[in-house]
Amino acid sequence: MRTLQSPFATYDPRTAPITQTDMDMAAVPLDRLTPEALRDRFEAPPAWEPEVRQEPVYMKRDPTSAGVLVPLVERTEGVMVLLTERSKALSTHSGQVAFPGGQADAHDLDIADTALREAREEVGLDRRFVTVIGELPVYETGSQFQVTPVVGLVREGFALRANAAEVADVFEVPLAFLMDPAHHRHHETWMGGRMRHWLSMPYAAPSDLDTGPDRAPHERFIWGATAGMLRNLYRFLIA
């Protein structure tokens, strides 16, 4: 079966024009972002609709089921989202910011088992520290992965060990930052014969901005499928 290279394979998304920033949209209230409130929301979900469900297809192959873990880490300063930067050596979505996760295996009990197994394999996150509280709707990537975001609360005390073959870095971003649309940027780029629309949520921790004499600022450029799934989480929590 013929496979097309991603139109973003050699493209720097940071150069794409920003068409809109959602400064006029309400942020999710902080009292909805506590571990208890998040549990309650998934136990009794509201009526809502995901904003992004399918990207334009650029790979002609059979759809593949995948699960990613959306790890919500319970820190004393607030809930944080654990994310990875994928290795540049990977064949798909290389170098991008992503949730830990991957393709479903025949031995997995369900898609949550897939996400937990992959998180252990990629970053060493022991499932004993994770409580799965729910799932978001399937998100179909342009590379033909049908991704189920599995949301889990992660209690402190875990130790990470990144698999260097798959993961270049692991970091955390405040959930409150990601659930504020003022930080959501809309982009559009003419590529691969069509206009492509996508979101980004660039983030730099205070320590990343403190460059010092020998450092450049380091921005985590969250975009594409990961940003789309986070936007759906926003729609779920704000409904």
C-alpha positions in Angstrom: 0.0 0.0 0.0 1.4 3.4 -1.0 2.5 5.6 1.9 2.9 9.4 1.5 5.4 11.4 3.5 3.9 13.8 5.9 3.6 17.3 4.4 5.1 18.6 7.7 8.1 16.3 7.5 10.6 19.2 6.7 8.4 22.0 7.8 9.0 24.3 10.8 5.5 25.0 12.2 6.8 28.0 14.2 7.0 29.9 10.9 3.2 29.5 10.1 1.1 32.7 10.2 -1.1 33.0 13.3 -4.7 33.7 12.0 -6.4 33.9 15.4 -5.8 33.8 19.2 -8.8 33.1 21.3 -8.4 35.9 23.8 -12.1 36.4 24.0 -12.9 32.9 25.2 -13.2 32.0 28.8 -10.6 29.9 30.6 -11.7 26.8 32.5 -12.2 28.0 36.1 -9.5 26.9 38.4 -12.0 25.1 40.7 -12.7 22.7 37.8 -9.0 21.8 37.5 -8.5 20.1 40.9 -8.1 16.4 41.0 -11.5 16.0 42.7 -13.3 18.2 40.2 -11.7 16.3 37.3 -12.8 13.0 38.7 -16.4 14.3 39.1 -16.5 15.7 35.6 -15.6 12.4 34.0 -18.0 10.5 36.3 -20.9 12.7 35.3 -19.9 14.2 31.9 -21.9 17.2 30.5 -23.4 17.3 27.0 -20.6 18.6 24.8 -19.0 18.2 21.3 -15.3 17.8 20.5 -14.0 20.6 18.3 -11.4 18.6 16.4 -11.9 14.9 15.5 -10.1 14.3 12.2 -7.1 15.7 10.4 -6.8 15.7 6.6 -5.3 12.3 5.6 -1.8 12.3 4.1 -0.8 8.6 4.5 -2.6 6.0 2.4 -2.7 3.0 4.7 -5.1 1.0 6.9 -6.2 3.0 10.0 -4.4 1.9 13.2 -5.8 2.0 16.7 -3.7 3.8 19.2 -4.0 5.0 22.8 -2.2 7.9 24.5 -2.1 8.7 28.2 -3.1 12.2 29.1 -1.1 12.2 32.5 -2.5 14.8 34.9 0.1 15.0 37.6 -1.1 16.0 41.1 1.4 18.6 42.2 1.1 20.8 45.3 1.1 23.9 43.1 -1.6 22.5 40.8 -2.3 19.9 38.3 0.4 19.5 35.6 0.2 17.8 32.2 3.2 15.5 31.5 4.3 15.6 27.9 7.1 14.2 25.8 9.2 15.4 22.9 9.5 12.6 20.4 12.8 11.5 19.1 13.8 12.9 15.7 14.7 9.4 14.6 11.1 8.2 14.6 9.3 7.7 11.3 6.1 9.5 12.2 5.6 12.8 14.1 9.3 12.9 14.9 10.5 15.8 17.1 6.9 16.8 18.0 5.5 17.3 21.5 3.2 14.4 22.3 1.4 12.4 25.0 3.1 9.1 25.9 1.3 6.4 23.9 1.3 4.4 20.8 -0.2 1.6 18.7 -2.5 -0.9 20.3 -1.1 -4.4 20.8 -3.1 -7.7 20.4 -2.3 -8.5 24.0 -3.6 -5.3 25.5 -6.8 -5.7 27.5 -8.3 -2.4 26.2 -7.2 1.0 25.0 -6.5 2.2 28.5 -4.1 -0.8 28.9 -2.5 0.3 25.7 -1.9 3.8 26.9 -0.6 2.6 30.3 1.7 0.1 28.7 3.1 2.6 26.2 3.7 5.2 29.0 5.7 2.6 30.9 7.7 1.7 27.8 8.3 5.3 26.6 9.0 7.2 29.9 9.0 4.6 32.6 5.8 5.7 34.3 4.6 2.9 36.5 0.9 2.3 36.2 0.6 1.9 40.0 0.8 5.7 40.2 -1.9 6.3 37.6 -5.7 6.3 38.2 -7.6 6.3 34.9 -10.6 8.7 35.2 -12.0 8.6 31.7 -11.4 8.9 27.9 -11.9 11.6 25.3 -13.4 10.9 21.8 -11.2 9.2 19.2 -8.9 11.7 17.4 -7.9 10.6 13.8 -4.5 11.9 12.7 -3.4 12.6 9.2 -1.1 9.6 9.5 -4.1 7.3 9.9 -3.8 6.7 13.7 -7.2 6.5 15.4 -6.1 7.8 18.8 -8.0 7.5 22.0 -6.8 9.9 24.7 -7.0 8.1 28.1 -7.0 10.6 30.9 -5.3 9.6 34.2 -4.5 11.3 37.4 -0.9 10.7 38.5 0.1 10.9 42.1 3.5 12.1 43.1 6.3 9.7 44.0 6.9 8.2 40.5 10.3 8.1 38.8 10.7 8.5 35.0 13.2 6.8 32.7 12.8 8.0 29.1 13.4 5.5 26.3 16.0 7.4 24.3 15.0 5.6 21.1 11.5 7.1 21.2 11.7 10.1 23.6 14.1 13.1 23.5 12.7 14.8 26.5 9.9 14.8 29.2 8.5 17.9 30.7 5.3 19.3 32.5 3.0 22.1 31.6 0.4 23.6 34.0 -3.1 22.3 33.1 -4.4 25.8 33.8 -2.2 27.3 31.1 -3.4 24.8 28.5 -7.0 25.3 29.5 -6.9 29.0 28.8 -7.7 29.8 25.2 -5.7 33.0 25.4 -2.8 30.6 24.8 -4.4 28.8 21.9 -3.2 30.0 18.5 -4.8 29.1 15.1 -2.6 28.6 12.1 -3.2 27.9 8.4 -0.7 26.8 5.9 -1.1 25.9 2.2 0.7 22.5 2.0 0.4 19.3 0.1 -2.2 20.7 -2.3 -4.6 22.0 0.3 -5.0 24.6 3.1 -4.3 23.0 6.4 -5.6 24.5 9.7 -4.2 23.6 13.1 -3.6 24.8 16.6 -0.6 25.5 18.7 -0.1 26.2 22.4 3.6 27.4 22.9 4.8 27.2 26.4 8.0 28.2 28.2 8.5 27.5 31.9 9.9 30.4 34.0 13.2 28.5 34.2 13.3 28.3 30.4 13.0 32.0 30.1 15.8 32.7 32.5 18.4 32.4 29.8 21.5 33.6 31.6 24.7 34.5 29.8 25.1 31.2 28.0 21.5 30.0 27.4 18.8 30.7 24.8 15.2 30.6 25.8 13.5 27.2 25.2 9.9 27.2 24.1 7.9 24.0 24.1 5.9 24.2 20.8 2.8 22.1 21.4 0.9 21.8 18.1 -0.9 19.5 15.7 -2.6 16.4 17.1 -1.5 17.0 20.7 -2.9 20.6 20.7 -6.1 19.3 19.0 -6.7 16.8 21.8 -6.0 19.4 24.4 -8.5 21.7 22.7 -11.1 18.9 23.0 -10.2 18.5 26.7 -10.9 22.3 27.0 -14.3 21.9 25.4 -15.1 19.0 27.7 -14.1 20.9 30.9 -15.7 24.3 29.9 -19.1 22.8 28.8 
